[in-house]
Every structure is written in structure tokens, then in C-alpha cells.
Amino acid sequence: MQFRRSFLLTAIVGCTLPAGVMAADPQPTRGGTLNSILWPEPPGLVLGLWVNSPTLLPATKIYEGLLSYDFNLNPQPALARSWEVSADGLTYTFKLQPGVKWHDGKSFTADDVVFTFNEFLTQVHPRSRTVFQRTRASKIDDETVVFKLEKPFAPLIRSFDAIGGPIVPAHIYKGTDFRNNPHNAHPIGTGPFKFAEWQRGQYIHLVRNDDYWRKGMPYLDEIYYRLIPDSASRALALENGQALLATQNDVELADVGRLKAMPHLAVETKGWEWGAPISWMTFNQRRKPLDDKRFRKAVMYALDRNFIRDTIFFGLAKVATGPIHSSSPFYDANVPKYEYDPKKAEALLDEMGLKRDANGLRANIKLLGLPYGEVWNRFNEYVKQALKRVGIEVTIESTDVAGWGDRIRNWDFDLAVTYLTTLSDPVLGVARSYISSNIKKGMLFNNESGYSNPKVDELFAKSETTVDEAERKKIFSELQRILVDDVPVAWTVELQWPTIYNKRLHNVIINGLGPNSTFAEVYLTPK
């Protein structure tokens, strides 16, 4: 969806049909258990407090946002049944779904929405805190909430998904230490599935919410997210039908082609339109020699990203050219290119004065690997080999998901592997990694590199309040050229994650949130 001026300047009322209903079978089968693979084990399940990929898959069944988004990123009703935007772009009015209950039986009201956006998300959410600090939510009545802005914010209508804007219960969190609230161990949302049990190292169990506001849904009785540490065992579980669903890092990409050929399995790469994930390595620019742009460029030239795409990701990726995903309407391919050229890398290192020593080494750095499976281990090993060729010795550091997050948020790394959803608008998912105001120690998925460029800050700020689409494209084109030249991170590939599912499952991927949708519409046909 292109965010046109008319969209922001004209009052808009959302349709009242549930998101994805057109894709659903008119007579789906009710009942059944979905056994889904989940790996690695998430650090927690409360959206906002945790936004790691393993958290999102089960937590988006528990929590909901005001809106959802279709494949074209058009907003669709969720906890909001309709919405309007004022002519000046400064007031957003949401009408809430009636009769919604929290999983503990308490009524969901506008008070929960106001608390979530004014207090909870603005304190804890690594992405959304900067978005919603621009707004102030207020209650008109129990089913009406108004968001006020001091100046227009073009991407706001794209910010109310369950990942970026999960609604949490005020009666549980208000007035508490959010990160240490005892209810974090037993999340309570409004979604189609309720938290039942978490057996650490074994499974996360969700059960049907019989009081769900979308009458007759969900269709499934329960979902088990099976924690299977061995990649071969995860693939085998899909083969023999013990598991019916896997996505992202659950299955090694080397196995996808073989699984796709099996008659009972389907593979889908749609469903990541909202997230638009890009993988990169973050340079900690507080440390030498990573603070030198020439060193960062040398790393880019030393990497054969076509090899990374074809051999490590088995073609389920696309070479990234910069900070904005190629599916974005704001993408500009006319940026400096870093083709594989070890000689250029060596020339830059020589220019810095990093000459080879008697052992042929110029520098030693540590690489904090991403603990999400074998594909990332292979990636780490490739980086080690590629940089060794130009005289950079790499020591690979391994940790679990929680440890990885702690190291990143506390700036305890040299070079760190990550991937991030860049979302439907660069202000939402791209700016957070590069603007100076988002250098926040102790928080994850912000500007962990410590990169600071006043011109970049200025352009991102301008893009927020500029409504004209053509003008915004010019701004983002300039931003891309500056960032690609500064190389604050080493962009590698745009990820095209597969979702692999048993053909007995229906409505698995029905919108732009893909496997991170609510699964209210998912149903299972009998064997």
C-alpha cells in the first residue's frame, strides 16, 4: 500500500468485516490440536516486553492490536472495528469492538488502550516507544479512543498491529514494574487462544478462548508449540506428521526443497510483507577499528553476498543493497554498491594503516552469532573465513537467545549478527536502527551500533511529517545513499522465510502478518 496524501487527509472509516474473512472456508472444521514447531525457546511471551521472533509466533495468538494488515498492507479491523483520521492528520479516532473480554474474564475497554499506548509501550517497546511518544491517547467512552498528535506522523496508521501495538490489560500492569510483573509468567490477552502451560525445554501450550469476541472462532481446540532442539528431528516431525507447522528458523533451509516435494506438505513464502526482514551485522562503533568507515566498507567488500544468498540461505533470500527492503515503495536501487572485491577491502585496510603482521593478520574482532539454528552457524563460519582472507581474525562467540539479547542491549559486542523487520514504512522499522535519539543502552533492537549522523536524523524527522508521497520518496532516496556510504551496519540479505505446513491445515497464511497472525481462522481437516 502506498500511503497517499488523500489517505491521511481524508476521514477514513474501516470496514467492519474481520480481517481475513474472505479467505476463510465458509464451513471450516471445528476442533483439533495444532502441533507447531518453535525454535529456539523464547525468552518470554508478553508482547512489547519481548519482540524476538520466537516470542512473536505464540504471543500473537494471545495478544491483539487495534488493527491488522492485508497482503497489500491495507489496515483491517482487529480490536478496533472502525477508525477515522481528521482532515489535518492530527486526530485518529478508533471505535472498539464491543463485548471483548480479557482471558481472566475482565472486560476490555478504552482504559486498556489508553494505558497501553500512554504508559506501557512508550516505556518498554524497543520499536514502538518512539512512535507512540508522539501521540497522546484519551478515552471518550468505553468503546472510543482518540489519539492526538502535535504534528502529522505519516506512518501512524501502519503502527497498530499486534507486534508493534499489542494491547495489554491495565488492571494487571498499571502501577507495577512492567518487566518484573509476576503475571509475565502467565500472559493474559484478548486473543483467540489462552496461555495454559509452559514446560521449559518441551512445549508452550495454548487453548481455545471460548469467550473470544469473534463468535465461533477459533476453530482449533489448542496449539502446542513443540520445542525441539535438534534440526533433523524438527524436519522429521514434519515428515511423519507429528508436527503440522514450522516457519522461519524452525527448519534448516537445506531441508526445505526436500520437504516441499512431499505430497502432504506445502511451502509458502508469502506472509512477510508487513515485516520485510533484512539480515545484517551490527558494528559496535564505540570500539576500534569498527569506528572507522573504511573498516566497515572493507568488511562489505570482503563478503560475497551472492554466495551467502545461494549457498547459506539456499536461494531463500535476496542480496540486500541497503537499509530499505526492495519490496518497499521507498526503495531506491541507485546507491553505492559493494560487490565482492577482496582487493578493495585490502586497499582500505592498508589506507587505515592496518598492515598485515608476521602472521598475516591486520586486526582481531569478535563476532556474536545469532542463536537461531544451523543456518546462522554456517553464516558465522563463512564470515570468519571471508574476513580471514583480508587479514581480519574473527573469534565467534555463541550464546542462547536471552544471552544474545543481553549482550546486544548492553553493547557488549564487536560485531553482532541480527535480522530485523523493517516494516511497511521506513520510519517504523528502519529509522530505529540509525537515529541518534534511539541510542539507548539496556534496550534491544534500537541503534545498538552507536551510529550518529545529524543529517540522517534530520531527514528521518522530515520524513515523519511529510505527507506527500513523492516528496517522501526523495527523502528516503537521499537517506539510503548516505547510510550506504556510512555503512553503520553490514547489510547481507533480505530474508524470504518459508512456512511449511501439513495440507490438513487451512488458512495458515491469510494476510501480511503471515504466521504471526492470530490463527483464529486456522482449521484442521480430519485425517
Order of alpha helices (4+ residues) and beta strands (2+ residues): alpha-beta-alpha-beta-beta-beta-beta-alpha-alpha-alpha-beta-beta-alpha-beta-beta-beta-alpha-beta-alpha-beta-beta-alpha-beta-alpha-beta-alpha-beta-alpha-beta-alpha-alpha-alpha-beta-beta-beta-beta
